[in-house]
């Protein structure tokens, strides 16, 4: 019997989920929903389904994919949970820790499966790091360095509404705790306005963080909308040093590039490469694991509690920035998480 899945939000990521779901033989794609009806109809035509309202989707579907802007996640996801649906919510789980806490509490009271889209957990490059740590290959982790720099156009597309520690950092805050089976317990932050400020955007372009981990190790993060638009891709690196070895990954995704006389760009080969019209890679593995968890009634691939944790850390970074980066150095002292 087919599982009916609907997608709310048919932007770039929502369309990719719809295409993946439409290619699954055991899934029937239900109504697609978007405030932009023309966009919803356009995507629905491509994947061979209908459109409707959130109420239509909740009524028709067994599971709901929430791929709207962050500040709309909570209301839609709660309607799905209260309607007894299995829910997938794109990261970040919600715009604030208070909202992620509400969602986590609602999911805890539900018998359905609820997961958050931390897609990097399904990237084999990061899973290889997790395996090396879990088998003891590098010994006790002493320090972790994570760097995630993207083009300034990523901030412009959202009007500069989401700072780098929320839009980008939730990836790495989740990763560092998941990869190394640890927790961020204290942090200090320093931010820079950069070129975006000269364009009128009220957003910090980059932030550097130093964090203390629960296992006594340290982690540093550099996050930023700081690359020029002419850059072929992103700069994404992770290095972990332990007592017995080191493991690293360059996930910048620029190993395959296309150029012409005027410009060039990197070609994604890991997260959601388009193969014969269907996104594959980590995004497809993530969606398949969610559907598999529903059918087998097993644990959520990434529970809401983990999504809440990532947003809570991001909010704490914002607090550190607001206090002019003094968190963890002198008065007012370290901030515990």
Backbone torsions as a table, in degrees:
resi	resn	phi	psi	omega
1	UNK	NA	131.7	-177.3
2	UNK	-71.6	147.0	173.7
3	UNK	-95.2	128.5	-179.1
4	UNK	-90.7	123.8	-178.9
5	UNK	-123.3	131.0	176.2
6	UNK	-114.9	154.8	179.4
7	UNK	-121.2	128.2	174.8
8	UNK	-107.3	117.0	-174.7
9	UNK	102.5	104.2	-174.6
10	UNK	-111.6	37.6	172.5
11	UNK	-73.5	-158.0	-176.3
12	UNK	-55.1	-52.1	-176.6
13	UNK	-74.1	-40.7	179.1
14	UNK	-59.2	-40.8	177.7
15	UNK	-64.0	-38.9	179.0
16	UNK	-63.0	-43.4	177.1
17	UNK	-61.1	-42.9	-179.4
18	UNK	-61.2	-40.8	179.3
19	UNK	-66.0	-41.6	178.8
20	UNK	-63.4	-47.2	-179.1
21	UNK	-63.0	-39.1	-178.3
22	UNK	-67.0	-21.1	-179.8
23	UNK	-90.4	-6.9	179.3
24	UNK	-81.3	125.1	-177.2
25	UNK	-66.1	-21.8	-177.5
26	UNK	-100.6	8.9	-178.2
27	UNK	-121.4	135.1	172.5
28	UNK	-107.5	126.7	-177.7
29	UNK	-80.5	120.7	178.6
30	UNK	-87.0	-164.2	-176.8
31	UNK	-60.7	139.7	171.6
32	UNK	-95.0	144.8	-174.6
33	UNK	-128.9	135.5	173.4
34	UNK	-159.7	146.0	177.1
35	UNK	-64.5	-25.8	174.3
36	UNK	-90.2	95.1	-174.8
37	UNK	-60.6	-37.8	180.0
38	UNK	-62.4	-42.3	178.7
39	UNK	-64.3	-44.3	179.0
40	UNK	-59.9	-43.9	179.4
41	UNK	-64.1	-38.6	179.7
42	UNK	-61.9	-47.6	-180.0
43	UNK	-68.5	-40.8	179.8
44	UNK	-59.8	-38.3	177.9
45	UNK	-63.8	-39.5	-179.1
46	UNK	-65.7	-37.0	-174.6
47	UNK	-102.6	0.2	174.0
48	UNK	74.5	46.5	177.4
49	UNK	-140.3	-169.2	-177.1
50	UNK	-108.7	178.3	174.2
51	UNK	-122.4	167.9	179.1
52	UNK	-176.6	-162.4	179.2
53	UNK	-97.5	173.2	174.7
54	UNK	-59.5	-41.4	178.7
55	UNK	-60.8	-40.4	177.5
56	UNK	-61.7	-43.9	-178.1
57	UNK	-65.7	-44.5	180.0
58	UNK	-63.4	-36.3	-179.6
59	UNK	-72.3	-35.5	-172.4
60	UNK	-91.4	-26.3	-167.6
61	UNK	-98.2	160.5	169.7
62	UNK	-94.4	-29.0	177.7
63	UNK	-142.2	150.9	-174.6
64	UNK	-126.0	131.7	174.4
65	UNK	-101.3	119.4	-178.0
66	UNK	-100.8	108.8	-174.7
67	UNK	-126.8	32.3	-179.4
68	UNK	-85.8	175.4	170.0
69	UNK	-55.0	151.5	-171.9
70	UNK	-52.2	-41.6	-174.0
71	UNK	-73.5	-2.7	176.9
72	UNK	-105.0	-5.1	-175.2
73	UNK	-60.2	-46.0	-169.4
74	UNK	-61.5	-52.0	-176.4
75	UNK	-60.7	-44.8	-177.3
76	UNK	-69.4	-44.6	-179.2
77	UNK	-64.2	-39.0	178.4
78	UNK	-63.6	-39.0	177.3
79	UNK	-61.5	-39.6	179.6
80	UNK	-68.6	-45.0	-179.6
81	UNK	-62.7	-46.6	179.7
82	UNK	-65.1	-24.1	177.2
83	UNK	-85.8	2.7	177.8
84	UNK	82.7	11.4	-178.2
85	UNK	-84.3	153.3	166.2
86	UNK	-74.7	141.8	-175.9
87	UNK	-130.0	138.8	170.4
88	UNK	-116.4	125.6	179.0
89	UNK	-121.1	126.2	177.7
90	UNK	-62.1	153.9	177.8
91	UNK	-78.1	150.3	-9.1
92	UNK	-68.5	153.2	-176.6
93	UNK	-52.0	-39.9	175.8
94	UNK	-159.3	176.7	-173.7
95	UNK	-78.5	-22.4	-178.7
96	UNK	-136.7	158.4	178.4
97	UNK	-66.6	-31.2	177.3
98	UNK	-62.9	-39.6	179.4
99	UNK	-72.4	-40.0	178.6
100	UNK	-65.3	-31.8	177.1
101	UNK	-66.4	-40.4	176.5
102	UNK	-60.9	-45.1	-179.3
103	UNK	-65.4	-40.9	179.9
104	UNK	-64.3	-41.1	178.7
105	UNK	-65.0	-41.9	179.2
106	UNK	-64.9	-40.8	179.7
107	UNK	-64.7	-35.8	-178.9
108	UNK	-63.8	-31.1	-179.3
109	UNK	-87.4	-1.7	-175.7
110	UNK	-99.9	151.2	175.7
111	UNK	-90.8	-5.1	-178.1
112	UNK	-86.1	175.4	179.8
113	UNK	-97.9	130.5	-178.0
114	UNK	-131.9	126.5	-175.7
115	UNK	-136.5	158.0	179.2
116	UNK	-117.4	144.5	-170.2
117	UNK	-83.4	64.5	171.6
118	UNK	-84.5	81.4	-167.9
119	UNK	-64.0	-25.7	-176.3
120	UNK	-66.8	-19.7	175.4
121	UNK	-64.5	-16.7	-176.2
122	UNK	-105.1	7.9	176.6
123	UNK	-87.2	120.4	-177.7
124	UNK	-56.2	-26.7	179.0
125	UNK	-63.0	-41.9	178.9
126	UNK	-77.7	-33.4	177.9
127	UNK	-64.9	-29.2	176.9
128	UNK	-67.0	-35.0	175.4
129	UNK	-66.0	-46.3	180.0
130	UNK	-58.4	-42.1	179.0
131	UNK	-63.4	-42.2	-179.5
132	UNK	-63.4	-37.6	178.9
133	UNK	-70.5	-45.2	-175.6
134	UNK	-68.5	-29.2	178.8
135	UNK	-85.7	-1.6	178.4
136	UNK	80.5	13.7	-174.9
137	UNK	-60.5	-34.7	-178.8
138	UNK	-107.9	9.2	179.6
139	UNK	73.1	-150.6	178.4
140	UNK	-78.3	128.5	-178.7
141	UNK	-69.6	127.1	-178.7
142	UNK	-102.1	-45.3	-178.6
143	UNK	-147.0	148.0	178.5
144	UNK	-130.0	134.2	175.6
145	UNK	-121.3	126.1	-179.2
146	UNK	-128.6	133.2	-177.7
147	UNK	-130.9	129.2	178.6
148	UNK	-141.8	101.6	179.9
149	UNK	-119.1	130.4	-179.4
150	UNK	-127.1	173.3	-178.6
151	UNK	-68.1	149.1	178.0
152	UNK	-61.2	-26.6	-179.7
153	UNK	-61.4	-24.7	177.1
154	UNK	-62.2	-38.1	178.0
155	UNK	-74.5	-37.9	-179.2
156	UNK	-62.8	-36.5	-176.7
157	UNK	-61.3	-29.4	-179.9
158	UNK	-103.8	13.2	179.1
159	UNK	69.7	19.0	179.8
160	UNK	68.3	25.6	-174.7
161	UNK	-79.7	-25.2	-174.7
162	UNK	-116.6	119.6	-177.8
163	UNK	-69.6	162.9	-175.8
164	UNK	-61.1	-30.5	-179.3
165	UNK	-71.9	-19.5	174.7
166	UNK	-94.7	-53.6	-176.2
167	UNK	-64.9	-41.3	-177.6
168	UNK	-103.3	-39.7	-171.8
169	UNK	-64.0	-31.8	-178.5
170	UNK	-60.0	-28.6	173.5
171	UNK	-58.7	-53.5	-170.7
172	UNK	-79.4	-31.5	175.6
173	UNK	-63.6	-41.8	176.0
174	UNK	-66.1	-44.0	-177.3
175	UNK	-61.3	-46.8	-174.1
176	UNK	-63.4	-37.0	179.6
177	UNK	-74.2	-36.3	-179.1
178	UNK	-75.6	-44.7	-177.7
179	UNK	-63.7	-40.8	-170.3
180	UNK	-110.4	8.9	176.8
181	UNK	49.7	54.3	-176.2
182	UNK	-140.6	-178.6	174.3
183	UNK	-135.3	144.4	170.9
184	UNK	-78.1	123.2	-176.1
185	UNK	-112.3	-26.6	177.4
186	UNK	-145.3	154.3	178.5
187	UNK	-156.0	158.5	172.7
188	UNK	-131.0	149.9	-174.7
189	UNK	-138.9	147.7	172.1
190	UNK	-137.9	131.7	-173.7
191	UNK	-117.3	163.7	176.0
192	UNK	-141.0	138.3	-177.6
193	UNK	-74.2	-49.1	175.5
194	UNK	73.5	-162.6	-173.0
195	UNK	-67.2	-29.7	-178.2
196	UNK	-61.3	-33.3	179.7
197	UNK	-63.6	-35.5	179.6
198	UNK	-70.2	-15.5	177.8
199	UNK	-94.3	1.0	177.3
200	UNK	95.6	6.8	179.3
201	UNK	-86.2	129.1	179.5
202	UNK	-88.5	71.4	-176.1
203	UNK	-152.7	142.5	172.9
204	UNK	-76.0	131.3	-175.9
205	UNK	-76.3	-35.0	-178.1
206	UNK	-146.6	159.8	177.6
207	UNK	-145.9	141.8	174.4
208	UNK	-116.6	135.3	-175.3
209	UNK	-127.6	145.2	169.5
210	UNK	-122.8	124.7	-175.7
211	UNK	-124.4	144.3	171.4
212	UNK	-97.6	134.7	-177.9
213	UNK	-100.5	157.8	-175.6
214	UNK	-66.2	-21.4	179.1
215	UNK	-94.0	16.5	177.6
216	UNK	80.1	-0.6	173.8
217	UNK	-79.4	178.0	177.4
218	UNK	-126.6	158.3	175.7
219	UNK	-139.8	137.7	173.7
220	UNK	-117.9	142.5	-178.6
221	UNK	-129.4	135.1	169.6
222	UNK	-121.6	117.5	-174.2
223	UNK	-127.0	134.0	179.8
224	UNK	-168.7	147.1	167.0
225	UNK	-91.2	67.1	-165.2
226	UNK	-122.8	1.5	-179.7
227	UNK	-91.5	142.6	176.9
228	UNK	-66.7	155.8	-177.2
229	UNK	-64.6	-19.7	178.1
230	UNK	-78.3	-7.1	179.0
231	UNK	-68.3	140.0	-175.5
232	UNK	-67.0	-20.7	-178.0
233	UNK	-164.5	-134.8	178.4
234	UNK	-117.2	170.9	171.2
235	UNK	-118.7	111.5	-175.2
236	UNK	-135.9	112.9	-177.4
237	UNK	-137.9	147.8	174.2
238	UNK	-135.7	131.7	175.3
239	UNK	-132.0	128.2	176.9
240	UNK	-122.6	128.5	178.9
241	UNK	-112.7	129.9	179.1
242	UNK	-120.1	-178.5	-179.3
243	UNK	-68.8	-20.8	-176.9
244	UNK	-121.0	1.9	-178.3
245	UNK	171.0	-177.6	-178.5
246	UNK	-135.0	145.0	174.9
247	UNK	-133.3	141.7	-178.0
248	UNK	-146.0	158.0	175.1
249	UNK	-144.4	135.1	170.5
250	UNK	-104.8	105.5	-177.7
251	UNK	-105.2	28.8	-177.9
252	UNK	-64.5	-25.7	176.4
253	UNK	71.4	30.2	-179.4
254	UNK	-111.1	15.1	-178.2
255	UNK	-70.9	-23.0	174.7
256	UNK	-116.4	123.0	-177.5
257	UNK	-132.1	151.1	175.1
258	UNK	-122.7	132.1	-177.8
259	UNK	-134.5	149.4	167.7
260	UNK	-128.8	-165.5	-177.1
261	UNK	-66.2	-23.3	-173.8
262	UNK	-102.1	-37.4	-173.6
263	UNK	-161.1	178.1	178.3
264	UNK	-153.5	169.3	179.0
265	UNK	-156.9	159.1	176.4
266	UNK	-81.9	152.0	178.8
267	UNK	-110.6	121.3	-179.7
268	UNK	-66.0	129.1	177.0
269	UNK	-123.5	4.4	-173.8
270	UNK	-126.3	-47.1	-171.6
271	UNK	-79.4	-54.3	-179.5
272	UNK	-152.9	54.5	179.1
273	UNK	-60.6	135.2	-179.6
274	UNK	-81.9	117.2	178.6
275	UNK	-124.1	112.7	-178.5
276	UNK	54.9	38.3	174.6
277	UNK	86.7	0.5	-179.7
278	UNK	-122.9	128.7	175.6
279	UNK	-65.0	131.8	178.6
280	UNK	-113.0	-149.4	174.6
281	UNK	70.7	-151.3	-173.5
282	UNK	-62.2	-37.7	-178.4
283	UNK	-63.8	-42.5	178.7
284	UNK	-65.1	-43.0	178.4
285	UNK	-60.6	-40.8	178.6
286	UNK	-59.9	-48.2	-178.1
287	UNK	-66.1	-39.5	178.2
288	UNK	-64.2	-39.6	179.6
289	UNK	-66.3	-36.2	177.2
290	UNK	-64.9	-47.9	179.3
291	UNK	-63.3	-39.0	178.2
292	UNK	-63.4	-40.4	179.0
293	UNK	-63.5	-38.6	177.9
294	UNK	-63.3	-48.0	-175.7
295	UNK	-68.3	-33.4	-178.0
296	UNK	-97.5	-2.0	-179.2
297	UNK	53.9	48.4	177.5
298	UNK	-108.7	179.7	-175.0
299	UNK	-62.4	150.6	176.5
300	UNK	-61.7	139.2	178.6
301	UNK	-55.6	-44.1	175.4
302	UNK	-134.5	100.4	-175.2
303	UNK	-64.9	154.6	178.3
304	UNK	-54.9	-32.8	-179.4
305	UNK	-59.2	-35.6	178.1
306	UNK	-71.2	-37.2	175.8
307	UNK	-64.5	-38.8	176.2
308	UNK	-61.7	-42.8	-178.6
309	UNK	-59.8	-45.3	-178.4
310	UNK	-62.4	-41.5	179.7
311	UNK	-69.6	-36.8	178.5
312	UNK	-62.1	-41.8	177.8
313	UNK	-64.0	-44.0	180.0
314	UNK	-59.9	-40.6	177.8
315	UNK	-64.0	-36.9	178.8
316	UNK	-65.9	-36.0	174.6
317	UNK	-61.2	-43.2	176.9
318	UNK	-59.1	-39.3	176.7
319	UNK	-62.9	-40.9	-179.8
320	UNK	-64.6	-40.8	178.4
321	UNK	-65.5	-43.4	179.9
322	UNK	-62.4	-28.8	179.8
323	UNK	-88.7	16.2	178.9
324	UNK	66.1	32.0	172.5
325	UNK	74.8	15.0	-177.2
326	UNK	-85.8	-2.8	179.4
327	UNK	-63.5	121.6	176.9
328	UNK	94.1	-8.1	179.5
329	UNK	-131.7	102.9	-179.5
330	UNK	68.2	-155.0	-179.5
331	UNK	-68.9	129.8	11.8
332	UNK	-92.7	12.6	176.2
333	UNK	94.4	171.2	-178.2
334	UNK	-62.5	147.0	175.4
335	UNK	-100.9	122.8	177.9
336	UNK	-85.5	146.1	178.2
337	UNK	-107.1	NA	NA
